Amino acid sequence: MKIMDEDGEVIAIASDDHTLIGGHHRLAVAASLGKTLFWRDTGEPVKLDQFFKHYGSSLRHTA
């Protein structure tokens, strides 16, 4: 599954269970800039708030 930013650019790749495979840094930068991120396949927003609260600053577990 691919994660896109507001401009439609793919910034990260995750497995079907939302484990990040690549793009950890780009995802963190986009999130810190307050960009809205979307799942490319469904168009649904990627919810990082719960992720950051649960896992802290590490993006290596799940999106």
DRENDRENDREN-913128 format. One record per residue (C-alpha): residue number from 0; residue in one letter; z, x, y. Coordinates in pm, 1 decimal, padded with zeros to 6 digits. Layout:
N
REC   num   residuo          z          x          y
REC   NUM         A          Z          X          Y
...
***
This chain:
63
REC   num   residuo          z          x          y
REC     0         M    00000.0    00000.0    00000.0
REC     1         K   -00084.0    00127.2    00343.9
REC     2         I    00118.9    00092.0    00661.0
REC     3         M   -00074.4    00048.8    00986.0
REC     4         D    00030.1    00068.5    01347.1
REC     5         E   -00060.9   -00178.2    01624.4
REC     6         D   -00394.5   -00003.2    01678.0
REC     7         G   -00498.4   -00048.8    01314.2
REC     8         E   -00451.6    00317.9    01228.1
REC     9         V   -00308.5    00389.6    00882.9
REC    10         I    00003.6    00600.1    00939.1
REC    11         A    00175.4    00595.9    00599.2
REC    12         I    00121.3    00513.3    00233.7
REC    13         A    00375.7    00347.1    00006.0
REC    14         S    00384.1    00247.4   -00358.2
REC    15         D    00397.0   -00118.1   -00462.7
REC    16         D    00778.5   -00105.0   -00460.3
REC    17         H    00766.5    00027.2   -00099.2
REC    18         T    00859.5    00386.8   -00184.0
REC    19         L    00693.2    00610.6    00072.3
REC    20         I    00434.5    00844.9   -00072.0
REC    21         G    00303.5    00999.8    00247.6
REC    22         G    00325.4    00975.1    00624.2
REC    23         H    00702.3    01009.2    00654.7
REC    24         H    00687.6    01188.1    00988.7
REC    25         R    00420.6    00962.3    01139.8
REC    26         L    00617.1    00656.8    01031.5
REC    27         A    00935.5    00791.0    01190.2
REC    28         V    00753.6    00873.0    01515.9
REC    29         A    00589.1    00528.9    01533.6
REC    30         A    00921.9    00358.4    01466.4
REC    31         S    01099.9    00569.8    01729.4
REC    32         L    00832.9    00472.9    01983.9
REC    33         G    00897.5    00106.2    01905.3
REC    34         K    00552.0    00039.9    01764.5
REC    35         T    00508.0   -00262.3    01544.7
REC    36         L    00400.0   -00159.7    01195.3
REC    37         F    00214.4   -00378.4    00945.3
REC    38         W    00133.3   -00380.2    00575.4
REC    39         R   -00244.8   -00344.3    00562.1
REC    40         D   -00284.9   -00563.9    00254.3
REC    41         T   -00088.4   -00862.6    00385.9
REC    42         G   -00072.7   -00815.9    00761.9
REC    43         E    00302.0   -00875.2    00748.7
REC    44         P    00524.3   -00663.8    00974.1
REC    45         V    00703.1   -00370.8    00810.0
REC    46         K    01075.9   -00426.7    00856.2
REC    47         L    01232.2   -00087.9    00921.3
REC    48         D    01558.8   -00209.0    01079.3
REC    49         Q    01723.7   -00286.0    00746.6
REC    50         F    01582.6    00033.8    00602.4
REC    51         F    01727.2    00253.1    00878.0
REC    52         K    02064.9    00081.0    00859.2
REC    53         H    02081.3    00118.2    00481.2
REC    54         Y    01936.2    00465.5    00435.9
REC    55         G    02015.0    00631.8    00768.2
REC    56         S    01742.6    00849.8    00912.1
REC    57         S    01573.5    00943.9    00584.8
REC    58         L    01235.5    00779.7    00526.3
REC    59         R    01194.2    00914.1    00175.0
REC    60         H    01334.1    00614.2   -00011.2
REC    61         T    01164.4    00291.6    00087.8
REC    62         A    00996.3    00116.6    00375.9
***
